[in-house]
Amino acid sequence: MRFKLLALSALIIALLVACGGSTDTTEPEVITETVQVEVTRVVTETQTETVVETVTETETVEVLALPAVDPLAVTGDVVSAGSSTVFPLAEAIAEQFRNEGYSGNITIDSIGSGAGFERFCVAGETDVSNASRPIKDSEIESCQAIGRTPIEFRVGTDALAVTVSADNDFLTDVTLEELALIFSTAETWADVRPEWPAEPIQRFIPGTDSGTFDYFVEEIFAEDEAPILAAANLQLSEDDNVLVQGIEGSPYAIGFFGYAYYQENKEALHILNIEGVEPSATSVEDGSYALARPLFIYSDATIMQEKPQVASYINYFLTNVNDVIGEVGYFPASTTAINGAKQAWADAQNVSLGGGAQTAGVTLPVVDPLAVEGDVVSAGSSTVFPLAEAIA
């Protein structure tokens, strides 16, 4: 009898718990990303030995969602220019945008990051500036002089690829110190390492307007471009395809450009390890590959508000970039970095963002009826008629 009472009590408690857990409130869907984080803990310690255990824990990063963009509803053109490194990524996004119904024209000129900022901040000719380096203070000042305040959007990560011809049979790994010699005072390969051939080094590098050039000079020559520009057998080009062709043509040639151009031509090129580290998604993300760098696009809040197609294009870019970037040949930025770019977009548009699939609330511009001119013609539902009449 006591057993039956206990069983009945357990059943009643279970029913009460089940009823108490019921709710009529539907929680909004939240998209999250789970990343692995290694946490080192000291488990025991004695006079002679410390035992350390590494435990893998998970950290959840909430993904911000921008308001949905319908490419079919977007009209008007977008003009962009800048980095040759960002070019294939921007081109892939633009092509997908068009394939999904966008009927306007997106101009993407591959002219180098510096030249792109010149057109955006000095001439004021472009809506979006593509860059493989952060904007400089002097360029921000130029933008401000024409009434523009550049907004930075992180869109990905590149592993700058230092490459040689597939016919090169002696070079697989270099140090940063050796790179400085190779791209400056060394005349032959034997000047760098005695066991290498006593053949002249042929150098193919991006032009001085390129963000890739700026980045390499900053990392290898502490921002002093004089040594690399004084190197013998040096060819510069803003066209990365010209650099690829030059490197392919000789086993004694070397050059550098964005990782996507190596991926596109990897049958004809060898990529070098830097300080013993091969470029990969892991080495780029954890920083062990010494020449990993962020990729950006820039715009301005006024441009985005006056040209809704520009805001829609950037929205679409940020929403879809991590699905596209691997196919192009680059590496995705972290969720935190993309969230920061999305928040910058939202701030420029006066939009409040929620996590995951929550719908963002949009604050529309204030309308002054006294300033509105022209006629409006409408027709349709008799049901809506009294409401429309009252509004009018």
C-alpha positions in Angstrom: 0.0 0.0 0.0 2.9 2.4 0.9 4.5 1.6 -2.5 1.2 2.5 -4.3 1.0 5.8 -2.5 4.5 6.7 -3.4 3.9 5.8 -7.0 0.7 7.9 -7.1 2.6 10.9 -5.5 5.3 10.6 -8.1 2.8 10.6 -10.9 1.0 13.7 -9.5 4.3 15.6 -9.1 5.3 14.7 -12.7 1.9 16.0 -14.0 2.3 19.2 -12.0 5.8 19.8 -13.4 4.6 19.2 -17.0 1.7 21.6 -16.6 3.9 24.2 -15.0 6.3 24.1 -17.9 3.6 24.9 -20.4 3.4 28.4 -21.9 1.5 30.2 -24.6 4.5 32.5 -25.4 6.4 31.7 -28.5 10.1 32.6 -28.1 11.7 34.3 -31.2 14.1 32.1 -33.2 17.7 33.0 -32.5 20.5 31.9 -34.8 23.6 31.1 -32.9 27.1 29.9 -33.7 29.0 27.6 -31.4 32.8 27.8 -31.3 35.2 25.7 -29.4 37.3 27.3 -26.7 40.2 25.6 -25.0 40.4 26.3 -21.3 43.5 25.2 -19.4 42.9 24.2 -15.8 45.4 23.2 -13.1 43.9 20.0 -11.6 46.5 18.9 -9.0 49.9 20.3 -7.9 52.6 18.6 -5.8 56.1 19.5 -4.9 57.4 17.6 -7.9 54.7 17.8 -10.6 51.9 19.9 -11.8 49.1 18.1 -13.7 47.4 20.2 -16.3 44.2 19.3 -18.0 42.9 21.0 -21.2 39.1 21.1 -21.3 37.2 22.0 -24.5 34.2 24.2 -23.7 31.7 25.9 -26.0 31.0 29.6 -26.3 27.8 30.6 -28.1 28.0 33.7 -30.3 24.7 35.2 -31.4 24.5 36.1 -35.1 22.9 39.5 -35.8 20.4 39.5 -38.6 19.9 42.5 -40.9 16.4 43.3 -42.4 15.8 41.0 -45.3 16.6 42.3 -48.8 14.5 41.4 -51.8 16.8 41.9 -54.8 13.8 42.1 -57.1 12.6 45.2 -55.3 16.0 47.0 -55.5 16.5 49.6 -58.2 19.2 52.0 -59.1 22.9 51.6 -59.7 25.9 51.1 -57.4 29.4 52.4 -58.2 32.4 50.8 -56.4 36.2 50.8 -56.9 39.3 49.8 -55.1 41.3 46.8 -54.0 42.1 44.1 -56.6 42.1 41.6 -53.7 38.5 42.4 -52.7 37.5 42.5 -56.4 36.8 38.8 -56.9 34.8 38.7 -53.7 32.7 41.8 -54.6 32.2 40.4 -58.1 30.9 37.1 -56.7 28.5 38.9 -54.4 27.3 41.3 -57.2 26.7 38.3 -59.5 24.6 36.5 -56.9 22.7 39.7 -56.2 21.9 40.0 -59.9 21.0 36.3 -60.2 18.4 36.7 -57.5 16.7 39.5 -59.3 18.5 42.8 -58.9 18.1 44.7 -62.2 20.5 47.6 -61.6 24.1 47.8 -62.5 27.0 47.3 -60.0 30.3 48.8 -61.2 33.4 47.3 -59.6 36.7 48.8 -60.7 39.9 47.0 -59.7 42.3 49.8 -59.2 43.9 49.3 -55.8 42.9 50.3 -52.4 44.7 53.7 -52.5 43.2 54.6 -55.9 39.8 53.5 -54.6 40.0 55.8 -51.6 41.1 58.6 -54.0 37.8 58.2 -56.0 35.7 57.8 -52.9 37.2 60.5 -50.6 38.6 63.1 -53.1 36.6 62.9 -56.3 33.5 61.6 -54.6 32.7 59.4 -57.6 32.0 56.1 -55.9 29.4 54.8 -53.5 31.5 52.0 -52.1 35.3 51.7 -51.7 36.8 48.2 -51.6 40.0 47.9 -49.5 42.6 45.3 -48.4 43.8 47.6 -45.7 42.2 50.0 -43.2 41.6 53.5 -44.4 44.4 56.0 -43.5 43.9 59.1 -41.4 44.8 61.3 -44.3 42.1 59.6 -46.4 39.5 60.1 -43.7 40.4 63.8 -43.7 40.0 63.9 -47.5 36.6 62.3 -47.1 35.5 64.8 -44.5 36.6 67.6 -46.7 33.9 66.7 -49.2 31.3 65.9 -46.5 31.7 62.2 -46.3 32.3 60.1 -43.1 33.6 56.7 -44.1 32.0 53.7 -42.5 34.1 50.5 -42.3 32.6 47.1 -42.9 34.7 44.0 -42.3 33.9 41.4 -45.0 36.6 38.7 -44.7 40.2 37.7 -44.2 43.0 37.2 -46.7 46.2 35.3 -46.4 48.7 37.3 -48.4 50.2 34.6 -50.7 54.0 34.7 -51.4 54.4 32.5 -54.5 57.0 31.2 -56.9 56.7 29.2 -60.2 55.7 25.6 -60.0 59.1 25.0 -61.8 61.0 26.4 -58.7 62.5 23.3 -57.0 64.4 25.0 -54.2 62.1 27.3 -52.3 59.3 26.1 -50.0 59.6 28.2 -46.8 61.0 31.6 -45.9 61.3 33.7 -42.8 60.1 37.3 -42.5 63.8 38.4 -42.4 64.5 36.5 -45.6 61.5 38.1 -47.3 63.0 41.5 -46.4 66.2 40.5 -48.2 64.5 38.9 -51.2 62.5 42.0 -51.9 65.3 44.5 -51.3 69.1 44.2 -51.4 69.6 40.5 -52.4 70.6 40.3 -56.0 70.7 36.5 -56.4 69.0 33.7 -54.5 72.4 32.6 -53.2 72.6 36.0 -51.4 69.7 34.9 -49.2 70.8 31.3 -48.6 74.1 29.9 -50.0 72.6 26.7 -51.0 70.1 28.4 -53.3 71.0 29.1 -57.0 73.2 32.0 -57.9 70.5 33.3 -60.2 69.1 36.8 -60.3 65.9 37.3 -58.3 63.0 38.4 -60.5 60.4 40.3 -58.5 56.7 40.9 -59.4 54.7 43.0 -56.9 51.5 45.0 -56.7 51.7 48.7 -57.6 52.0 51.4 -55.0 48.3 52.3 -55.1 47.6 48.7 -53.9 46.5 47.9 -50.4 48.5 44.7 -50.8 51.6 46.7 -51.4 50.9 48.9 -48.4 50.3 45.9 -46.2 53.5 44.1 -47.3 55.6 47.2 -46.8 54.1 47.7 -43.3 54.7 44.1 -42.2 58.1 43.5 -43.8 59.7 47.0 -44.0 58.1 48.8 -41.0 56.2 51.1 -43.4 59.4 52.2 -45.3 58.8 51.6 -49.0 62.2 52.7 -50.2 64.0 49.4 -49.9 61.5 47.4 -52.0 61.2 50.1 -54.6 65.0 50.2 -55.0 65.2 46.5 -55.6 66.6 45.3 -59.0 64.5 43.3 -61.5 61.3 44.7 -60.1 58.0 44.8 -62.0 55.0 46.5 -60.5 51.4 46.1 -61.6 47.9 46.9 -60.2 46.7 43.9 -62.2 47.3 40.7 -60.2 46.9 38.6 -63.3 50.0 40.3 -64.8 51.9 39.4 -61.6 50.8 35.7 -61.9 51.9 35.6 -65.5 55.3 37.0 -64.6 55.9 34.6 -61.8 54.8 31.6 -63.9 57.3 32.5 -66.5 60.5 31.9 -64.6 61.7 29.4 -61.8 63.7 32.4 -60.3 60.7 34.7 -60.0 58.8 35.6 -56.9 55.8 37.8 -56.0 52.9 38.3 -53.7 49.1 39.0 -54.0 45.8 37.9 -52.4 45.2 34.3 -51.7 42.3 34.0 -54.2 44.7 34.6 -57.1 46.9 31.8 -55.9 43.9 29.5 -55.6 42.9 30.4 -59.2 46.4 29.6 -60.5 47.6 27.0 -58.1 48.5 24.5 -60.8 51.2 26.9 -62.1 52.3 28.3 -58.8 53.8 27.2 -55.4 52.8 29.0 -52.3 55.5 29.5 -49.6 55.2 28.8 -45.9 56.0 31.8 -43.8 58.1 31.0 -40.7 57.2 27.4 -41.2 53.4 28.0 -41.2 51.2 27.2 -44.2 48.3 29.6 -44.9 45.0 27.9 -43.9 41.7 28.7 -42.3 43.1 27.7 -38.9 46.4 29.5 -39.2 44.7 32.6 -40.5 42.1 32.6 -37.7 44.6 32.0 -34.9 47.2 34.4 -36.2 50.0 31.9 -36.6 50.2 32.7 -40.3 52.2 36.0 -40.2 50.7 37.6 -43.3 46.9 37.3 -42.6 45.0 40.6 -43.0 41.4 41.8 -42.9 39.3 42.8 -46.0 36.9 45.7 -46.0 34.4 47.7 -47.9 33.6 51.4 -47.0 30.6 53.6 -47.6 29.0 56.7 -46.0 25.7 57.0 -44.1 24.4 59.8 -46.2 25.1 57.9 -49.4 23.3 54.8 -47.9 20.3 56.9 -46.9 20.0 58.9 -50.2 20.7 55.8 -52.4 18.7 52.9 -50.9 20.2 50.5 -53.4 23.7 51.1 -51.9 22.3 50.2 -48.4 20.6 47.1 -49.9 23.8 46.0 -51.6 25.9 46.3 -48.5 23.2 44.6 -46.5 23.2 41.7 -49.0 27.0 41.6 -49.0 27.2 41.3 -45.2 24.4 38.8 -45.0 25.8 36.5 -47.6 29.6 37.0 -47.6 30.5 34.1 -45.3 28.6 31.7 -47.6 30.5 32.9 -50.7 34.0 33.8 -49.5 35.4 30.3 -49.4 34.4 29.6 -53.0 36.3 32.8 -54.0 39.5 31.7 -52.2 39.5 33.8 -49.0 38.6 33.0 -45.4 35.5 34.1 -43.5 35.7 36.8 -40.8 34.6 35.7 -37.3 31.0 36.1 -36.4 32.0 38.8 -34.0 33.7 40.8 -36.8 30.7 40.4 -39.1 28.3 41.3 -36.3 30.3 44.5 -35.9 29.9 45.3 -39.6 26.2 44.6 -39.4 25.9 46.9 -36.4 27.7 49.7 -38.3 25.2 49.2 -41.2 22.3 49.4 -38.7 23.7 52.6 -37.1 24.0 54.2 -40.5 20.4 53.3 -41.2 19.0 54.1 -37.8 17.9 50.4 -37.5 17.7 48.4 -34.2 19.0 44.9 -34.7 18.0 41.7 -32.8 19.7 38.4 -32.7 19.0 35.6 -35.1 15.9 35.7 -37.1 14.2 38.5 -35.2 12.9 41.3 -37.4 14.7 44.6 -37.2 12.6 47.7 -36.5 13.1 50.5 -39.0 12.7 54.2 -38.2 11.6 55.9 -41.4 12.7 59.5 -42.3 10.4 62.3 -41.1 8.1 63.7 -43.8 7.2 67.3 -43.9 3.9 67.6 -45.9 4.5 71.3 -46.6 7.6 70.3 -48.6 5.9 67.6 -50.7 4.9 68.5 -54.2 3.3 66.5 -57.1 0.2 64.3 -57.5 -0.5 60.8 -56.3 -2.9 58.5 -58.1 -4.3 55.4 -56.4 -7.1 52.9 -57.0 -8.3 49.6 -55.6 -10.2 48.2 -52.7 -13.4 49.8 -51.5 -12.6 48.4 -48.1 -9.3 50.3 -47.9 -10.9 53.4 -49.5 -12.1 55.1 -46.3 -8.8 54.5 -44.6 -6.8 55.9 -47.5 -9.3 58.8 -47.7 -8.7 59.6 -44.0 -4.9 59.5 -44.4 -5.0 61.7 -47.5 
